[in-house]
C-alpha cells in the first residue's frame, strides 16, 4: 500500500456543528472528539482521565451527553456538538450556569463544564428531577472538591427556574 493509500484509509473527513458553527476537518480515524474539540480551541472541554471515568470532557452530541474522550471524532460526523460554551456566556448564561455560580457549586472548576452538560441532558429528559434522578444523571461525573451537595442544589434550582420559564412562556 502506498503512503497516499494508507493516509486515505487512516484519515477521515469530519463535518460537525460545534455550538452552532460548522466545522470541516480531516482527522486520523483514531482521533477522539475530545482531541478535536480542544484542537479547534474549545478548551472548556476538559481533559481529565481520558478513559471515561471522570466526565470532565462531557459534551452533548445531538442532545445526548457523551464522554468526548471515548467518542471517536468520526462518530460525530454530520452531528451537532454542544459544549458548555454553547449553552451561554456571561451576557446570556443558561440557568444551569447561573445556578452553579449562585450556589457556589464550583470550587476548582475543573469538573464544572462536564457537570453542567450532564445536568443539561438530565433536565432535558426529566424537567423536574428528584434528588435520586440528579444523582443518577451525574453518576458518570466526578468532583474531588465540593462533596456534590451544592451541585445537587444548583441543579434543583435550575430545574425550578427552567420550569418557571416554561410556564410563563
C-alpha positions in Angstrom: 0.0 0.0 0.0 1.3 3.4 -0.9 1.6 6.3 1.7 -1.3 8.0 0.0 -3.5 4.9 0.1 -2.6 4.4 3.8 -3.4 8.1 4.5 -6.8 7.7 2.8 -7.6 4.6 5.0 -6.5 6.1 8.3 -7.9 9.7 7.9 -11.5 10.7 7.7 -13.2 13.9 6.7 -15.5 15.0 9.5 -18.2 17.7 9.2 -19.7 18.6 12.5 -21.5 21.5 14.1 -19.9 22.8 17.3 -22.0 25.2 19.2 -23.9 26.0 16.0 -20.7 26.6 13.9 -19.9 24.3 11.0 -16.5 22.7 11.2 -14.9 20.6 8.5 -11.8 18.8 9.5 -9.7 15.8 8.4 -8.5 13.6 11.2 -6.9 10.3 11.8 -9.6 7.6 12.3 -8.5 7.1 15.9 -8.7 10.8 17.0 -11.2 11.4 19.8 -13.8 14.1 19.8 -12.1 15.5 22.9 -8.8 16.0 21.0 -10.6 17.5 18.0 -12.6 19.9 20.1 -9.5 21.1 22.0 -7.6 21.5 18.8 -10.5 23.6 17.5 -10.0 25.9 20.5 -12.7 24.6 22.8 -10.6 24.5 26.0 -13.8 24.5 28.1 -14.0 20.8 27.3 -11.6 19.4 29.9 -9.2 16.5 29.5 -9.4 14.5 32.7 -8.9 10.8 32.9 -9.1 10.0 29.1 -10.8 6.7 29.9 -14.4 7.7 30.6 -14.3 7.7 34.4 -14.5 11.4 35.3 -16.9 13.1 33.0 -14.8 16.3 32.7 -15.0 16.0 28.9 -18.7 15.6 28.7 -20.5 17.3 25.8 -23.9 16.9 24.2 -23.9 15.0 20.9 -27.2 15.6 19.2 -28.6 16.4 22.7 -27.3 13.3 24.5 -24.4 13.5 26.9 -21.3 11.6 25.9 -17.7 11.5 27.2 -15.8 13.1 24.4 -12.6 11.1 25.4 -14.4 7.9 24.5 -16.1 9.1 21.3 -14.1 8.9 18.1 -14.4 12.2 16.1 -15.7 10.5 13.0 -18.7 9.3 15.1 -19.7 13.0 15.3 -19.7 13.4 11.5 -22.9 15.1 10.4 -24.0 15.7 14.0 -24.3 18.6 16.4 -21.9 19.0 19.4 -22.7 21.4 22.2 -20.1 22.3 24.8 -20.8 24.4 28.0 -19.8 27.5 26.0 -22.6 26.7 23.6 -25.2 26.9 26.4 -24.5 30.5 27.1 -21.9 33.1 28.2 -21.6 35.9 30.6 -24.2 38.0 28.9 -26.7 35.2 28.2 -26.0 32.5 30.8 -28.1 29.3 30.8 -30.0 28.8 34.1 -27.6 25.9 35.0 -24.6 28.2 34.6 -26.2 30.9 36.8 -27.3 28.4 39.4 -23.8 26.8 39.6 -22.4 30.3 40.3 -25.1 31.3 42.8 -24.8 28.1 44.8 -21.0 28.0 44.9 -21.1 24.7 43.1 -17.6 25.1 41.5 -14.6 25.1 43.7 -11.6 24.4 41.4 -14.0 24.4 38.5 -12.3 21.6 36.5 -15.4 19.3 36.6 -17.9 22.1 36.2 -18.3 22.1 32.4 -18.9 18.3 32.3 -21.2 18.5 35.3 -23.3 21.2 33.6 -23.5 19.3 30.4 -24.6 16.1 32.2 -27.2 18.2 34.2 -28.4 19.8 30.9 -29.0 16.3 29.4 -30.8 15.3 32.6 -33.1 18.3 32.7 -33.9 17.9 29.0 -35.1 14.3 29.8 -36.5 15.0 33.3 -37.6 18.6 33.8 -38.4 18.1 37.5 -35.9 15.6 38.7 -35.8 14.1 42.2 -32.5 14.1 44.1 -32.2 10.4 43.1 -32.7 11.4 39.5 -29.9 14.0 39.8 -27.5 11.6 41.4 -28.2 9.0 38.7 -27.8 11.7 36.0 -24.4 12.8 37.3 -23.2 9.3 38.1 -20.6 9.5 35.3 -19.1 12.7 36.6 -16.6 13.1 39.4 -15.8 16.1 41.6 -13.0 16.0 44.1 -13.7 19.4 45.7 -17.3 20.0 46.5 -18.8 16.9 48.0 -21.7 17.3 45.5 -24.3 18.9 47.8 -24.0 22.3 46.2 -24.0 20.8 42.8 -27.3 19.0 43.5 -28.8 22.2 44.9 -27.8 24.2 41.8 -29.4 21.6 39.5 -32.6 21.7 41.6 -32.6 25.5 41.5 -32.0 25.5 37.7 -34.8 23.0 37.2 -37.2 25.3 39.1 -36.1 28.3 37.0 -36.5 26.4 33.8 -39.9 25.1 34.8 -41.0 28.7 35.7 -39.7 30.0 32.4 -41.6 27.3 30.6 -44.8 28.2 32.5 -44.5 31.9 31.7 -43.7 31.5 28.0 
